[in-house]
């Protein structure tokens, strides 16, 4: 086993002060960044640093602390296979429980001392002569032979482009930056959006707020959330007999895989899930006018199918208003609709998603010949095996282009990428010259991904979603095939597609 030298080396920085050098620099401490760091530790490859802009680990599970925050993938599947947790409290874990899982993993696996907090990456540039990445952060300068961007596509909030938003006199914040100092009791609260965060937030605050107004642009497809607590006996069984937890994880994995034909719009599979959503909606919404408002006008699966037992009942409350007219502008006192009506509000919650297609980190990475990654991706992100980009040697992406999932656990994809990147790092440590994927290999891979995307519900389901880049109309966020195929094709590093 090849072992990296332990500890940072220093040499003068151009701007003054020392630049700390490592073999590997990882950006981000969500599931992806921590997972890779854990496997580096376990392999004895300890010459690495993790750069984190916040003051704690956890990524999206650190940032999203809104009321009701929880996962919509089952706990035993939405966790590392190499670090099972027999003590998950219920089928779908809440945000605090997942964040605690990640924090304990960082501490117990020895990763935490290697994290540099407050190290927001301002820019990173490839030095072709030195074969190194120069990384400037808010906490100083770093150099690394390998740079891994594990920033994900759900890390930077997307703010709506609504006239007058800056003029609102009340409290306004994004759901991923929840202001816990802002009171909710008795207040008039507006929530813009009806996606995965909103359907958790609105039921959680409706009982406490004076009135909640939900501003809906597109009605979501919602199915029941089968969520049960694990008994103490079950938790003890998972702990004492780890094979039972592995069996459950395997069952959950293939249960998710079996629903992939829905995404291919196979009629019998699509009809089955559509019937579940339709029955759930009709059972919980007896009012004909409300039923019309909450009935989607696109094929189920085109946007993420949401899980909730209390979304529709909450919308039926007398102190909750569902507004579907469309927003004209934000006023200092509230929201004006396109028909001239206004809603006076004390607080406005922007549950409007993230910068998932035009990734912010791409605006900070400069590759060979001074090319900015964002410019290279002007018509949408693309990468070989979803991890490597031509013109950017020794750069690897995690949760990058075409690695998200419309259904299933992204942790499975992350673990696949960990195995691939770990193989590339070992190859470099073995004396390889910098690794840069060839243009031909990248284009051939991307063409294959686009072929697989044709005919899927994401492109043919009649909706607009963050899965598709609006600049090109291409599916750039999701992997358009089964999860196990991604691993079979991209789970092992092969130097053949790379130029040395």
C-alpha positions in Angstrom: 0.0 0.0 0.0 1.3 3.4 -1.0 1.2 5.9 1.8 1.1 9.7 1.5 3.5 11.7 3.7 1.7 12.9 6.8 1.4 16.6 7.6 1.4 19.8 5.5 4.5 21.2 3.8 4.9 24.9 3.4 6.6 27.2 0.9 6.2 31.0 0.3 2.9 32.2 -1.1 2.9 34.9 -3.8 0.7 37.1 -1.7 2.8 36.7 1.5 2.6 34.1 4.2 2.9 30.3 3.8 1.0 28.2 1.4 0.2 24.8 2.8 0.7 22.0 0.4 -1.0 18.6 0.4 -1.4 15.7 -2.0 -5.2 16.0 -2.0 -7.5 18.9 -1.2 -11.2 18.1 -0.8 -13.8 20.9 -0.9 -16.9 20.3 1.2 -17.9 18.2 4.2 -21.2 16.7 3.2 -21.7 13.0 2.5 -19.3 13.2 -0.5 -16.4 15.1 1.0 -16.5 13.2 4.3 -17.0 9.9 2.7 -13.8 10.3 0.5 -11.9 11.6 3.5 -12.9 8.6 5.6 -11.7 6.2 3.0 -8.4 8.1 2.6 -7.9 7.8 6.4 -8.7 4.1 6.3 -6.3 3.5 3.5 -3.5 5.4 5.3 -3.4 8.1 2.7 -3.4 10.9 5.2 -1.7 13.8 3.3 -5.0 15.6 2.6 -6.9 18.6 3.7 -10.7 19.2 3.7 -11.7 22.8 3.0 -15.0 23.8 4.5 -16.5 27.3 4.3 -18.8 26.9 7.3 -17.9 26.3 11.0 -19.2 22.7 11.1 -19.4 19.6 8.9 -22.5 18.2 7.3 -23.2 20.0 4.0 -26.8 20.3 3.2 -27.7 18.5 6.4 -25.9 21.2 8.4 -27.5 24.1 6.4 -31.1 22.9 6.2 -32.4 23.3 9.7 -35.9 24.5 8.8 -38.9 23.1 10.8 -39.8 19.6 9.7 -36.6 19.0 7.8 -36.1 15.3 7.1 -34.9 12.9 4.4 -37.2 11.4 1.8 -34.9 8.4 1.3 -35.0 5.6 3.9 -32.4 6.0 6.7 -30.8 2.6 6.2 -30.2 3.4 2.6 -29.3 7.1 3.0 -26.1 6.3 4.9 -22.7 4.9 4.2 -22.6 1.2 3.5 -19.2 1.1 5.2 -20.5 2.9 8.3 -23.9 1.5 9.1 -26.0 3.0 11.9 -28.1 0.4 13.6 -29.7 3.0 15.8 -31.7 5.0 13.2 -34.8 6.1 15.0 -37.3 5.6 12.2 -37.8 4.8 8.5 -37.0 8.4 7.4 -34.5 10.2 9.5 -34.9 13.9 10.5 -32.2 16.5 9.8 -30.8 16.6 13.3 -30.3 12.8 13.3 -28.5 12.8 9.9 -26.4 15.7 10.8 -25.4 14.0 14.0 -24.5 10.9 12.0 -22.1 12.9 9.8 -20.6 14.7 12.7 -19.9 11.5 14.6 -18.4 9.9 11.4 -16.0 12.8 11.0 -14.9 12.6 14.6 -14.7 8.9 15.1 -12.9 8.3 11.7 -10.2 10.8 12.5 -11.2 13.3 9.7 -12.2 16.2 11.9 -8.6 17.4 12.7 -7.9 17.6 8.9 -10.8 20.0 8.2 -10.1 23.7 7.8 -13.2 25.6 8.7 -14.0 29.0 7.4 -12.0 28.1 4.2 -14.5 29.2 1.6 -12.8 28.6 -1.8 -12.5 31.9 -3.6 -10.6 30.6 -6.6 -8.6 27.6 -7.6 -6.2 27.5 -10.6 -4.2 24.7 -12.2 -0.4 25.4 -12.4 0.7 23.4 -15.4 4.4 23.8 -14.8 4.2 22.6 -11.2 1.4 20.0 -11.8 -0.5 21.4 -8.8 -3.7 23.2 -8.0 -3.3 26.6 -6.3 -6.3 27.2 -4.1 -7.1 30.5 -2.5 -9.5 30.4 0.4 -10.9 32.8 3.1 -8.6 30.9 5.5 -5.4 31.2 3.5 -3.7 29.6 0.5 -3.3 25.9 -0.3 -1.6 23.8 -2.9 -2.7 20.3 -3.9 -1.7 17.8 -6.5 -5.3 16.6 -6.6 -8.4 18.8 -6.1 -11.7 17.2 -5.4 -14.8 19.4 -5.6 -17.4 17.8 -3.3 -19.6 20.8 -3.1 -22.7 19.1 -4.5 -25.6 20.6 -6.4 -27.8 21.5 -3.4 -25.5 23.8 -1.5 -26.1 27.3 -2.8 -29.7 28.7 -2.5 -31.4 30.0 -5.6 -33.3 33.2 -5.0 -36.4 33.9 -7.1 -36.2 36.7 -9.6 -39.3 38.6 -8.4 -39.5 42.4 -8.6 -39.5 44.2 -5.3 -38.0 41.3 -3.2 -35.4 43.6 -1.7 -38.1 46.1 -0.6 -40.0 43.7 1.6 -40.1 45.2 5.1 -40.6 42.0 7.0 -38.3 39.1 7.6 -37.2 37.2 4.5 -34.9 34.2 4.2 -34.3 31.1 2.1 -35.4 27.8 3.6 -31.8 26.6 3.6 -30.8 29.6 5.7 -33.6 29.5 8.2 -33.7 32.4 10.6 -34.4 30.8 14.0 -34.5 34.2 15.6 -37.6 35.1 13.6 -40.8 34.4 15.5 -43.5 32.3 13.9 -46.2 32.3 16.6 -49.1 34.3 15.5 -47.3 35.7 12.5 -48.5 36.0 8.9 -46.0 33.9 6.9 -45.7 33.5 3.2 -43.9 30.5 1.7 -42.9 30.7 -2.0 -42.6 27.2 -3.5 -44.2 23.8 -3.2 -41.2 21.5 -3.6 -39.5 19.0 -1.2 -38.7 21.6 1.4 -42.0 23.5 1.4 -44.1 20.4 1.9 -42.2 19.8 5.2 -42.1 23.4 6.3 -45.7 24.4 5.9 -47.2 21.5 8.0 -44.5 22.2 10.6 -45.3 25.9 11.1 -49.0 26.0 10.3 -50.1 25.1 13.8 -48.0 27.9 15.3 -48.4 30.7 12.8 -51.3 33.1 12.7 -51.8 32.5 9.0 -49.7 30.8 6.3 -50.0 31.7 2.6 -48.5 29.2 0.2 -47.5 30.6 -3.2 -47.6 27.8 -5.7 -46.3 27.9 -9.3 -46.6 24.2 -10.0 -48.5 21.6 -8.1 -46.3 18.6 -7.0 -47.2 14.9 -7.2 -47.4 13.6 -3.7 -47.6 10.0 -2.4 -48.0 8.7 1.1 -45.0 8.7 3.4 -44.8 5.3 5.0 -42.7 6.3 8.0 -42.6 4.2 11.2 -40.3 4.3 14.2 -37.8 1.4 14.7 -38.5 -0.3 18.0 -35.7 -0.8 20.5 -35.8 -4.5 19.7 -35.3 -3.8 16.0 -32.4 -1.5 16.8 -30.7 -4.1 19.0 -31.2 -6.7 16.3 -29.5 -4.4 13.7 -26.6 -3.9 16.1 -26.1 -7.5 17.2 -26.9 -9.0 13.8 -25.4 -6.6 11.2 -26.5 -8.9 8.4 -30.1 -8.0 9.1 -29.3 -4.3 8.5 -27.5 -5.2 5.4 -30.5 -7.2 4.2 -32.8 -4.3 4.8 -30.5 -2.0 3.0 -30.4 -4.4 0.0 -34.2 -4.7 0.0 -34.6 -0.9 0.0 -32.0 -0.5 -2.8 -33.7 -2.9 -5.1 -37.1 -1.5 -4.2 -35.9 1.9 -5.5 -34.3 0.3 -8.6 -37.5 -1.5 -9.4 -39.2 1.9 -9.9 -36.9 3.0 -12.7 -39.3 1.9 -15.5 -41.5 4.7 -14.3 -38.8 7.1 -15.3 -38.7 5.4 -18.7 -42.4 6.1 -19.0 -43.3 2.4 -19.3 -47.2 2.7 -19.2 -48.0 0.0 -16.6 -45.3 1.2 -14.2 -46.2 4.9 -14.7 -49.9 4.2 -14.3 -49.3 2.4 -11.0 -47.5 5.2 -9.3 -49.8 7.8 -10.8 -52.8 5.9 -9.4 -51.2 6.0 -5.9 -50.7 9.7 -6.1 -54.2 10.3 -7.5 -55.9 8.3 -4.8 -53.8 10.0 -2.1 -54.8 13.4 -3.4 -58.5 12.6 -3.8 -58.8 11.0 -0.4 -57.2 13.9 1.4 -58.7 16.8 -0.6 -62.5 16.6 -0.6 -63.0 20.2 -1.8 -63.4 20.2 -5.6 -61.8 23.7 -6.1 -58.8 22.8 -3.9 -58.5 19.5 -5.7 -58.3 21.3 -9.0 -55.6 23.6 -7.6 -53.4 20.7 -6.3 -53.7 18.4 -9.3 -50.5 18.5 -11.4 -50.7 19.1 -15.1 -47.5 17.1 -16.0 -46.5 13.4 -16.0 -45.6 12.0 -12.6 -41.9 11.8 -12.1 -41.0 14.7 -14.3 -40.3 16.6 -11.1 -39.4 14.8 -7.9 -42.2 12.8 -6.5 -42.8 14.0 -2.9 -43.7 12.1 0.2 -46.1 13.5 2.7 -49.1 12.5 4.8 -49.9 16.0 6.1 -49.3 18.4 3.1 -52.9 18.2 1.7 -54.6 18.3 5.2 -52.5 21.4 6.0 -53.6 23.1 2.9 -57.2 22.4 3.9 -56.8 24.4 7.2 -58.8 27.6 7.6 -55.6 29.4 8.6 -53.7 28.3 5.5 -54.2 29.8 2.0 -53.1 28.2 -1.2 -52.4 30.9 -3.8 -52.1 29.8 -7.4 -52.7 33.1 -9.3 -49.1 34.0 -9.7 -46.9 36.7 -8.1 -46.7 40.1 -9.8 -44.3 41.7 -7.3 -43.2 41.9 -3.7 -44.4 44.9 -1.8 -42.9 46.3 1.5 -46.1 44.9 3.2 -46.4 41.6 1.4 -47.1 40.1 -2.0 -49.1 41.4 -4.9 -50.7 38.9 -7.2 -51.2 39.2 -11.0 -54.9 39.9 -10.6 -54.1 42.9 -8.2 -54.9 41.2 -4.9 -52.4 41.5 -2.1 -51.4 39.4 0.8 -50.0 41.2 3.9 -47.2 39.3 5.5 -44.8 39.5 8.4 -42.3 37.0 7.1 -41.5 35.5 3.7 -39.8 32.1 3.3 -38.1 31.4 0.0 -38.4 27.7 -0.6 -37.1 28.1 -4.1 -34.4 25.5 -4.5 -30.7 25.7 -5.3 -28.2 26.6 -8.0 -28.2 23.0 -9.3 -27.4 23.5 -13.0 -25.0 26.5 -13.1 -22.9 25.2 -10.2 -21.3 28.1 -8.2 -18.0 26.2 -7.8 -17.6 26.2 -11.6 -17.1 30.0 -11.4 -14.1 29.5 -9.2 -12.1 26.8 -11.0 -9.6 27.7 -13.7 -8.0 24.9 -15.7 -5.4 24.5 -18.3 -4.8 27.7 -20.4 -6.7 29.8 -18.0 -10.2 28.5 -19.0 -12.9 29.0 -16.4 -15.0 25.9 -15.8 -18.2 28.0 -15.9 -17.3 29.3 -19.3 -16.5 25.8 -20.6 -19.9 24.8 -19.2 -21.8 27.7 -20.8 -24.3 25.4 -22.3 -24.5 23.0 -19.4 -22.2 20.9 -17.2 -20.7 17.7 -18.5 -18.0 15.4 -17.2 -16.6 12.0 -18.0 -18.0 9.4 -15.6 -19.6 12.5 -14.0 -16.2 13.1 -12.2 -13.5 14.3 -14.7 -13.4 17.3 -17.1 -11.2 17.7 -20.1 -8.8 20.7 -19.7 -8.8 20.3 -15.9 -6.1 17.9 -14.9 -6.2 16.2 -11.5 -9.6 17.7 -10.8 -12.4 15.3 -9.7 -16.0 16.2 -9.1 -18.4 14.6 -6.7 -22.2 15.0 -7.1 -21.3 16.8 -10.4 -23.0 16.6 -13.8 -25.4 13.6 -14.4 -24.8 12.1 -11.0 -28.0 13.1 -9.2 -31.0 10.8 -8.9 -34.7 11.3 -9.5 -35.3 8.4 -7.2 -33.0 6.4 -5.0 -30.1 7.2 -2.6 -27.4 9.5 -3.9 -25.1 8.1 -1.2 -24.8 5.0 -3.5 -23.6 7.2 -6.3 -21.2 9.0 -3.9 -19.7 5.7 -2.8 -19.2 4.7 -6.4 -17.4 8.0 -7.0 -15.3 7.5 -3.9 -14.0 4.2 -5.3 -13.2 5.8 -8.6 -11.4 8.8 -7.2 -9.5 6.7 -4.7 -8.3 4.6 -7.6 -7.2 7.7 -9.5 -5.3 9.0 -6.4 -3.5 5.7 -6.0 -2.6 5.8 -9.7 -1.1 9.3 -9.3 0.8 8.3 -6.2 2.3 5.4 -8.2 4.2 8.0 -10.2 1.7 8.9 -12.9 1.9 12.3 -14.7 -1.2 14.5 -14.2 -4.4 12.9 -15.3 -6.5 14.7 -17.8 -9.4 13.0 -19.4 -9.3 13.2 -23.2 -11.8 15.4 -25.1 -12.9 12.4 -27.1 -13.6 10.2 -24.1 -15.6 13.0 -22.4 -17.6 13.7 -25.5 -18.3 10.0 -26.2 -19.4 9.5 -22.6 -21.7 12.6 -22.6 -23.2 11.5 -25.9 -24.1 8.1 -24.4 -25.7 9.8 -21.4 -27.8 12.0 -23.7 -28.9 9.0 -25.6 -30.1 7.3 -22.4 -31.9 10.5 -21.4 -34.0 10.4 -24.5 -37.6 9.3 -23.8 -37.3 9.7 -20.1 -40.0 11.4 -18.1 -37.5 14.1 -17.2 -37.4 15.3 -20.8 -40.8 14.1 -22.0 -43.0 14.6 -19.0 -44.2 18.1 -19.8 -42.6 20.0 -16.9 -39.7 22.4 -16.2 -37.4 21.2 -13.5 -34.0 21.8 -12.0 -32.9 18.5 -13.5 -32.8 20.2 -17.0 -30.4 23.0 -17.8 -32.5 25.9 -19.2 -29.6 27.0 -21.4 -29.5 23.9 -23.5 -32.6 21.9 -22.6 -30.4 19.0 -21.7 -30.6 16.7 -18.7 -27.4 17.7 -16.9 -28.2 17.0 -13.3 -29.5 13.4 -13.2 -28.0 10.1 -14.1 -30.6 8.8 -16.6 -30.3 5.1 -15.9 -30.4 2.6 -13.0 -28.0 3.1 -10.0 -26.4 -0.2 -10.3 -25.5 0.5 -14.0 -23.7 3.7 -12.9 -21.6 1.6 -10.5 -20.9 -1.1 -13.0 -19.7 1.4 -15.6 -18.0 4.0 -13.4 -17.1 2.2 -10.1 -13.4 1.4 -11.0 -10.7 3.9 -12.2 -9.3 3.1 -15.6 -6.4 5.3 -16.9 -7.2 4.5 -20.5 -9.5 7.5 -21.2 -6.9 9.9 -19.8 -4.0 11.6 -21.5 -0.7 11.7 -19.5 
